[in-house]
């Protein structure tokens, strides 16, 4: 039997010629070590007491640093050296590089092999990444039950994305037993560790009364928590809730601040609501050019509005032109400096997500006597896991960077 170090070196050699860990190498795998909690992305390696083959911490640190700076090939070489010393988080990083095709050819099977090596050594982040591949059937056989089991293992180790994903699966009952109460418990565990999607999920659970008694106040409470954690759909829905007094006291100024915060992050539903506020002079000053600007942006994002169409057509040609130019300038400024993905979009993000307010119902067509307050959003459909990625296999687009001139969140 070869030593663990020699075995990892053989795996690394196989990787360098484009293959994953060999079948023989996998047969010689060490028994799985007792897992330790992992962070939401491949964590900085820590020593395992009593393990003589602990990774060279500075080498692993350099690998993660190179990855974060976009030096993928350097990160891969350094991660292989750290993996040779038995560092599981470095194995997860190697898998991630191959899964995404960054610094190495995209190869989900090779990624899955590396994730499995890290899983065998108790890396919770590897459990999440491997579960996502199995859930989507990306490059490997689709296996929903195996994905759920991996999420459960990682959730037991405190991995919030795993708890969130497993909660979605329990809520939908797709190929595993449906259990709304357990889903709520999992969402609460994930939200307690800072997962904004889980807080949003809890808002929808309390709103719809799935596994709990419907409670609009609790729904609004979780919406606010998700919004304050940066969940854009929650910002939109909480802003509208403040206009309607849905679970909270009416506060149109706070509602406007949340809607503008979401609008400047590119949410077309929020952009539509902000356009209406400018067009009617509600909370915001009447400004036909700003109304035309935000309506143009919302329409480009797929949200149409017959009443705003009529409003913009009633403007002078110069006002319409200025509004379109303002929208183009705003979009151009975002293209010059788009915001980086958040941690929850990069590391083990939920493969399946709740429907959210990134798209929304068209506002009702008006006759010119529209109410001052905003229209209520349609109730969201029941959450269900998707067959694809972070939020699922189809990762959400990066949110644009907020414009400096716009108000911050309340």
C-alpha positions as CSV (number, residue, x, y, z in Angstrom):
1,X,0.0,0.0,0.0
2,X,1.4,3.4,-1.0
3,X,1.6,6.2,1.5
4,X,-1.1,8.9,1.4
5,X,1.4,11.5,0.2
6,X,2.6,9.3,-2.6
7,X,-1.0,8.5,-3.6
8,X,-1.9,12.2,-3.8
9,X,1.3,12.8,-5.9
10,X,0.1,10.0,-8.3
11,X,-3.3,11.7,-8.5
12,X,-1.7,15.1,-9.3
13,X,0.4,13.5,-12.0
14,X,-2.7,12.0,-13.6
15,X,-4.3,15.5,-13.5
16,X,-1.4,17.1,-15.3
17,X,-2.0,14.9,-18.3
18,X,-5.7,15.8,-18.3
19,X,-7.1,12.9,-16.4
20,X,-8.8,12.6,-13.0
21,X,-7.7,10.4,-10.2
22,X,-7.1,6.9,-11.5
23,X,-9.3,4.0,-10.5
24,X,-6.4,2.3,-8.8
25,X,-5.6,5.4,-6.9
26,X,-9.2,5.7,-5.7
27,X,-9.1,2.1,-4.5
28,X,-6.2,3.1,-2.2
29,X,-8.0,6.0,-0.7
30,X,-7.6,6.5,3.1
31,X,-10.7,6.0,5.3
32,X,-12.6,9.3,5.5
33,X,-11.4,11.6,8.3
34,X,-13.9,13.1,10.7
35,X,-15.2,16.2,8.9
36,X,-14.8,19.7,10.2
37,X,-17.0,22.7,9.5
38,X,-16.3,24.5,6.2
39,X,-16.9,28.0,5.1
40,X,-19.0,29.1,2.1
41,X,-16.1,28.9,-0.2
42,X,-12.9,26.7,-0.1
43,X,-11.6,27.7,3.3
44,X,-8.1,28.6,4.4
45,X,-6.6,25.2,5.4
46,X,-6.3,24.3,9.0
47,X,-4.2,21.6,10.6
48,X,-5.7,18.4,11.7
49,X,-4.3,17.5,15.2
50,X,-2.2,14.3,15.0
51,X,-2.0,14.3,11.2
52,X,1.6,14.0,10.0
53,X,0.7,14.9,6.5
54,X,-0.8,18.3,7.3
55,X,-0.6,20.8,4.4
56,X,2.0,23.4,4.0
57,X,-0.2,26.2,5.2
58,X,1.8,29.0,3.4
59,X,1.6,27.0,0.1
60,X,-2.2,26.5,0.4
61,X,-2.5,30.2,1.3
62,X,-0.7,31.2,-1.8
63,X,-3.0,28.9,-3.9
64,X,-6.1,30.6,-2.6
65,X,-4.6,34.0,-3.0
66,X,-3.6,33.3,-6.6
67,X,-7.1,32.1,-7.3
68,X,-8.7,35.2,-5.8
69,X,-6.4,37.3,-8.0
70,X,-7.4,35.4,-11.1
71,X,-4.0,33.7,-11.6
72,X,-5.6,30.3,-12.2
73,X,-2.7,28.3,-13.5
74,X,-0.5,29.5,-10.7
75,X,-3.3,28.6,-8.2
76,X,-3.6,25.1,-9.8
77,X,0.1,24.4,-9.4
78,X,0.2,25.6,-5.8
79,X,-3.0,23.8,-4.9
80,X,-1.6,20.5,-6.3
81,X,1.5,20.9,-4.0
82,X,-0.8,21.6,-1.1
83,X,-3.0,18.6,-2.0
84,X,0.1,16.4,-2.1
85,X,0.6,17.2,1.5
86,X,-3.0,16.0,2.3
87,X,-4.8,19.4,2.4
88,X,-8.5,18.7,1.5
89,X,-9.5,22.3,0.9
90,X,-6.8,22.5,-1.8
91,X,-8.3,19.4,-3.4
92,X,-11.7,21.3,-3.4
93,X,-10.0,24.2,-5.1
94,X,-8.5,22.0,-7.8
95,X,-12.0,20.6,-8.4
96,X,-13.5,24.1,-8.6
97,X,-10.8,25.1,-11.2
98,X,-11.8,22.1,-13.4
99,X,-15.5,22.5,-12.9
100,X,-15.3,26.1,-14.1
101,X,-12.6,25.7,-16.7
102,X,-10.4,28.3,-15.1
103,X,-6.7,27.6,-15.7
104,X,-7.5,24.1,-16.9
105,X,-9.9,22.5,-19.4
106,X,-13.5,22.4,-18.1
107,X,-14.0,18.8,-17.0
108,X,-16.9,18.1,-14.6
109,X,-15.8,14.4,-14.2
110,X,-12.3,15.5,-13.1
111,X,-13.8,18.1,-10.8
112,X,-16.1,15.4,-9.3
113,X,-13.1,13.1,-8.7
114,X,-11.2,15.9,-6.9
115,X,-14.3,16.8,-4.9
116,X,-14.7,13.2,-3.9
117,X,-11.1,13.1,-2.6
118,X,-11.8,16.2,-0.4
119,X,-15.2,14.7,0.7
120,X,-13.4,11.6,1.9
121,X,-11.3,13.9,4.1
122,X,-14.3,15.7,5.5
123,X,-14.3,19.0,3.5
124,X,-17.9,20.4,3.7
125,X,-17.5,22.7,0.8
126,X,-16.5,19.8,-1.4
127,X,-19.7,18.0,-0.3
128,X,-21.7,21.0,-1.5
129,X,-19.8,21.2,-4.9
130,X,-20.1,17.5,-5.5
131,X,-23.8,17.5,-4.6
132,X,-24.4,20.3,-7.0
133,X,-22.9,18.3,-9.8
134,X,-24.9,15.2,-8.9
135,X,-28.1,17.3,-8.7
136,X,-27.6,18.8,-12.1
137,X,-26.0,15.7,-13.7
138,X,-23.2,17.9,-15.1
139,X,-20.6,15.6,-16.6
140,X,-21.6,12.8,-14.1
141,X,-24.7,10.7,-13.6
142,X,-27.6,12.6,-12.1
143,X,-28.4,11.3,-8.6
144,X,-30.8,13.5,-6.6
145,X,-30.8,11.2,-3.6
146,X,-27.0,11.1,-3.4
147,X,-27.0,14.9,-3.7
148,X,-29.4,15.2,-0.8
149,X,-27.2,12.9,1.3
150,X,-24.2,15.1,0.6
151,X,-26.1,18.3,1.4
152,X,-27.2,16.6,4.7
153,X,-23.6,15.7,5.6
154,X,-22.4,19.3,4.9
155,X,-25.3,20.8,6.7
156,X,-24.5,18.8,9.8
157,X,-21.0,20.4,9.7
158,X,-22.6,23.9,9.6
159,X,-22.3,24.6,5.9
160,X,-25.1,27.2,5.3
161,X,-25.5,26.6,1.5
162,X,-25.9,22.9,2.1
163,X,-28.7,23.6,4.6
164,X,-30.4,26.0,2.2
165,X,-30.2,23.5,-0.7
166,X,-31.5,20.6,1.3
167,X,-34.3,22.8,2.7
168,X,-35.4,23.5,-0.9
169,X,-35.4,19.8,-1.7
170,X,-37.4,19.0,1.4
171,X,-39.9,21.7,0.6
172,X,-40.4,20.5,-3.0
173,X,-40.4,16.8,-2.3
174,X,-38.8,16.1,-5.6
175,X,-37.4,12.5,-5.5
176,X,-37.0,12.8,-1.7
177,X,-39.6,12.9,1.0
178,X,-41.3,16.3,1.4
179,X,-41.1,17.7,4.9
180,X,-42.0,21.4,5.1
181,X,-41.2,21.6,8.9
182,X,-37.7,20.2,8.3
183,X,-37.3,22.6,5.4
184,X,-38.1,25.5,7.7
185,X,-35.6,24.2,10.3
186,X,-32.9,24.0,7.6
187,X,-33.6,27.5,6.3
188,X,-33.4,28.8,9.9
189,X,-30.0,27.2,10.4
190,X,-28.7,28.6,7.1
191,X,-30.1,32.1,7.8
192,X,-28.5,32.1,11.2
193,X,-25.2,31.6,9.4
194,X,-25.8,34.5,7.1
195,X,-27.4,32.9,4.0
196,X,-29.6,35.6,2.6
197,X,-31.4,33.2,0.3
198,X,-32.5,31.2,3.3
199,X,-33.9,34.3,5.0
200,X,-35.9,35.0,1.8
201,X,-37.1,31.4,1.7
202,X,-38.4,31.8,5.3
203,X,-40.2,34.9,4.3
204,X,-42.0,32.9,1.5
205,X,-42.7,30.0,3.9
206,X,-44.3,32.3,6.5
207,X,-46.2,34.2,3.8
208,X,-47.7,31.0,2.4
209,X,-48.1,29.1,5.6
210,X,-46.2,26.1,4.4
211,X,-45.3,24.0,7.5
212,X,-46.2,27.0,9.7
213,X,-49.3,29.2,10.4
214,X,-49.3,31.9,7.8
215,X,-48.0,35.1,9.4
216,X,-47.4,38.3,7.4
217,X,-45.5,39.9,10.2
218,X,-43.0,37.1,10.3
219,X,-42.8,37.1,6.5
220,X,-42.0,40.8,6.6
221,X,-39.4,40.3,9.3
222,X,-37.6,37.7,7.2
223,X,-37.9,39.8,4.1
224,X,-36.2,42.7,5.9
225,X,-33.4,40.4,7.1
226,X,-32.8,39.1,3.6
227,X,-32.9,42.6,2.2
228,X,-30.4,43.9,4.7
229,X,-28.2,40.9,3.7
230,X,-28.2,42.1,0.1
231,X,-30.9,39.9,-1.4
232,X,-32.2,42.1,-4.3
233,X,-35.6,40.3,-4.7
234,X,-36.2,40.8,-1.0
235,X,-35.3,44.5,-1.3
236,X,-38.0,44.8,-3.9
237,X,-40.7,42.9,-2.0
238,X,-39.9,44.5,1.3
239,X,-40.1,47.9,-0.4
240,X,-43.5,47.1,-1.8
241,X,-44.6,45.7,1.6
242,X,-43.8,49.0,3.2
243,X,-46.0,50.8,0.7
244,X,-48.9,48.4,1.2
245,X,-48.5,47.9,5.0
246,X,-48.2,44.2,4.4
247,X,-46.9,42.8,7.7
248,X,-45.4,46.2,8.6
249,X,-46.6,49.7,9.2
250,X,-46.9,51.8,6.0
251,X,-43.7,53.8,5.4
252,X,-43.5,55.0,1.9
253,X,-40.2,56.8,2.3
254,X,-38.5,53.7,3.6
255,X,-40.2,51.7,0.8
256,X,-38.9,54.1,-1.8
257,X,-35.4,53.8,-0.4
258,X,-35.5,50.0,-0.7
259,X,-36.9,50.2,-4.2
260,X,-34.3,52.6,-5.4
261,X,-31.6,50.4,-3.8
262,X,-32.8,47.4,-5.9
263,X,-33.3,49.6,-9.0
264,X,-29.7,50.7,-9.0
265,X,-28.7,47.0,-8.8
266,X,-30.5,46.4,-12.1
267,X,-33.7,44.8,-10.9
268,X,-36.3,45.7,-13.6
269,X,-39.3,45.3,-11.3
270,X,-37.8,47.9,-8.9
271,X,-36.9,50.1,-11.9
272,X,-40.6,50.0,-13.0
273,X,-41.8,51.1,-9.5
274,X,-39.2,53.9,-9.3
275,X,-40.4,55.1,-12.7
276,X,-43.9,55.2,-11.5
277,X,-42.9,57.2,-8.4
278,X,-41.2,59.8,-10.5
279,X,-44.1,59.9,-13.0
280,X,-46.6,60.5,-10.2
281,X,-44.5,62.6,-7.9
282,X,-45.1,60.2,-5.0
283,X,-42.3,60.5,-2.4
284,X,-39.9,61.4,-5.1
285,X,-40.3,64.7,-6.9
286,X,-42.2,64.7,-10.2
287,X,-39.5,64.2,-12.9
288,X,-40.6,63.1,-16.3
289,X,-37.0,62.6,-17.6
290,X,-36.2,60.3,-14.6
291,X,-39.5,58.5,-15.1
292,X,-38.7,57.9,-18.8
293,X,-35.2,56.8,-17.9
294,X,-36.3,54.1,-15.4
295,X,-39.2,53.0,-17.6
296,X,-36.7,52.5,-20.4
297,X,-34.4,50.4,-18.2
298,X,-37.3,48.4,-16.9
299,X,-38.7,47.6,-20.4
300,X,-35.2,46.6,-21.4
301,X,-35.3,44.2,-18.5
302,X,-38.6,42.6,-19.6
303,X,-41.1,44.6,-17.5
304,X,-43.6,46.4,-19.5
305,X,-46.2,48.9,-18.3
306,X,-49.0,50.3,-20.5
307,X,-49.7,53.2,-18.2
308,X,-46.0,54.3,-18.3
309,X,-45.9,53.8,-22.0
310,X,-48.8,56.3,-22.3
311,X,-47.1,58.7,-19.9
312,X,-43.8,58.7,-21.8
313,X,-45.6,59.2,-25.1
314,X,-47.3,62.2,-23.6
315,X,-43.9,63.9,-23.0
316,X,-42.2,66.2,-25.5
317,X,-39.8,64.6,-28.0
318,X,-36.9,66.3,-26.2
319,X,-37.9,64.9,-22.8
320,X,-38.2,61.4,-24.3
321,X,-34.8,61.7,-25.9
322,X,-33.2,62.9,-22.7
323,X,-34.8,60.0,-20.8
324,X,-33.4,57.4,-23.3
325,X,-30.0,59.0,-23.2
326,X,-30.0,59.0,-19.4
327,X,-30.9,55.3,-19.5
328,X,-28.1,54.6,-22.0
329,X,-25.6,56.5,-19.9
330,X,-26.6,54.6,-16.8
331,X,-26.2,51.3,-18.5
332,X,-22.9,52.4,-19.9
333,X,-21.5,53.4,-16.5
334,X,-22.4,49.9,-15.2
335,X,-20.7,48.2,-18.1
336,X,-17.5,50.0,-17.4
337,X,-17.3,48.7,-13.8
338,X,-19.6,45.8,-13.1
339,X,-19.8,44.5,-9.6
340,X,-18.0,41.3,-8.6
341,X,-20.1,38.3,-7.7
342,X,-21.0,37.9,-4.1
343,X,-19.6,35.1,-2.0
344,X,-23.0,33.3,-2.2
345,X,-22.8,33.3,-6.0
346,X,-19.2,32.0,-6.1
347,X,-18.9,29.3,-3.5
348,X,-21.4,26.5,-3.3
349,X,-24.4,28.7,-4.1
350,X,-27.7,27.0,-4.0
351,X,-28.2,24.8,-7.1
352,X,-32.0,25.3,-6.8
353,X,-33.6,28.5,-5.8
354,X,-36.9,30.1,-4.9
355,X,-38.6,32.1,-7.5
356,X,-37.9,35.8,-6.8
357,X,-38.7,39.3,-8.0
358,X,-36.0,39.6,-10.6
359,X,-38.9,39.4,-12.9
360,X,-42.4,40.2,-12.0
361,X,-46.0,40.7,-13.1
362,X,-46.7,43.5,-15.5
363,X,-48.3,46.5,-13.6
364,X,-52.0,46.7,-14.5
365,X,-52.8,48.9,-17.4
366,X,-54.1,52.3,-16.3
367,X,-56.4,54.9,-17.6
368,X,-54.6,57.9,-16.3
369,X,-56.1,57.8,-12.9
370,X,-53.6,55.4,-11.3
371,X,-53.5,55.2,-7.5
372,X,-50.6,56.9,-5.9
373,X,-49.4,53.8,-4.2
374,X,-47.6,51.0,-6.0
375,X,-49.4,47.9,-7.2
376,X,-49.1,44.8,-5.1
377,X,-46.7,42.1,-6.3
378,X,-48.2,38.8,-7.4
379,X,-47.7,36.1,-4.8
380,X,-44.6,34.0,-5.6
381,X,-45.1,30.4,-6.7
382,X,-44.1,27.6,-4.4
383,X,-40.3,27.2,-4.2
384,X,-38.9,24.2,-6.0
385,X,-35.4,22.9,-6.8
386,X,-34.3,23.5,-10.4
387,X,-32.5,20.9,-12.4
388,X,-29.6,23.3,-13.0
389,X,-27.1,25.6,-10.9
390,X,-25.6,28.3,-8.4
391,X,-28.5,29.8,-7.3
392,X,-28.4,26.7,-9.7
393,X,-26.6,25.4,-13.1
394,X,-27.9,28.6,-14.5
395,X,-26.1,31.1,-12.2
396,X,-27.7,34.5,-11.7
397,X,-26.2,37.3,-13.5
398,X,-23.9,39.5,-11.6
399,X,-25.7,42.5,-10.1
400,X,-24.6,45.8,-11.5
401,X,-22.6,48.1,-9.2
402,X,-24.8,50.8,-7.6
403,X,-24.5,54.2,-9.0
404,X,-22.8,56.6,-6.6
405,X,-25.5,59.2,-6.9
406,X,-28.3,57.0,-5.8
407,X,-29.4,56.6,-2.2
408,X,-28.1,53.8,-0.1
409,X,-30.3,51.3,1.7
410,X,-32.2,52.4,4.8
